[in-house]
């Protein structure tokens, strides 16, 4: 069993920043690619960012590229999403997801096996 717990959400004004954390409970943190997703009210869940097992390879949705940064600390077993220059359209519930992989450079935008419950991010205009 793998468990993921998100934290760091909150209310911020447009242009501000938030740092989300995704704590992963597993025997080893390495071996899992991790992605961040978000879902706004009335909309489908969308991909935000992902990071490989190695932490070297990353992938970002076009809507957040240049503003968000995903990183991981394999000692703390935590993946972070640094969100800068936040916009009202970034308002959503942000969830992290993990997938066990065999290639340390593998990243994916789908097919994750484990999901957290999410944390609310609200950006006011």
N, C-alpha and C positions, 0 to 999 in steps of 0.2 A: 504494500500500500504506500502511496505517495500522497502527501498532503501539502497544499499550498495555501498560504495566508497572506493576503494583501494588506497594506497599511499605507498611510501617508496622504490619503485623500482629504479633501476639504474645500473650503470656499476661498476663492482668490479673484482679484480683479483682473481684467484683461491686461495683458502685458506682464503679469506676474509669473511666478515660478512655483512648482511643486515637485517634490521628489517622492515617487512611489517606491515601495519596497515589496518584494515577493519572497517570503521565507519558505523554503522547501524542506520538507521532512523526508529524508531518504537515507539509505545507508551511506551513499556518497552523493555529493552534489554533482560532481563530474559524471558525465555520461548522459546528461539530460540537456537537450535544447529547450529553451524557454522563450515563450512569446507573450506579448501583451496585446490584449484586445479591448475594445470598448463598445458599449451599446448605449445609445441615446434613446430616450422615450419614443416609442413608435417606430423605431428604426431597427434594422437588422444589425447584428453584431459584426464589427469590422476589425480587420487586422490593423495593428498599430506598429509593432516592432518585434523583432526576434533576435536571439543571440545563440550562437553555436555552443556546443560543449566546451570548446577551447576558449571561447570568449573573443576570438579573433574575428570571426565572420559575423556580420550583423545585417539586418534587413529592415527597411523602414517603409511605411506607407508614404506615398507622395505628399499627403496632406500634413505630415508631421516632419518630413525630412528637413534637416537644418535647424529644427527647433527642439526636438526630443533626442535624447541620448540613452541608449540601453547599455547596461554594463552588468558585470557579475563578479561576485566575490565567492570563490569556491571554498574558502575557509569558513566564512560565515554562512554559507549555503543560502545566499540571498542574491536576487537579481533586482536591479534598480532601474527605474525609468525617470530620468531627469527631464522635466518638462519646463521649457522656457518659452517666453513670448506667448503665453497662453491666450487663446481666443475663445469667445463665447461658444463657438461651434465645437470646441474641445469638451464641452460639458457632456458627461456620460458616466456610466459605471465602468470602471476599468478592472479587468480581470487578467490574471496571469495563468498560463498553462504550460505544462511540461510534457515532453516526449522523450522517451529513452531512445538513444541513437547509438550507432556503432561507428559512425564517422565523426571525428571531432570538428569538422568544418561544416557539417550539415545544419542547415536552417530551413525552416518551413513556415508557411503561412496558414497551414491547415493540418488536420489529422493529429491533433494533440490528444493525449490519453488522459491527462489529469488536469483538473481545473480548480481554481480558487473561487470563492464566493463573490469577490469583487469589492471595490472601494469607490465611493462616490467622489467625483471631481466636478465641481461647479465653478464656472468662470463667469463672472458678472461683467456686463458691458459698461 
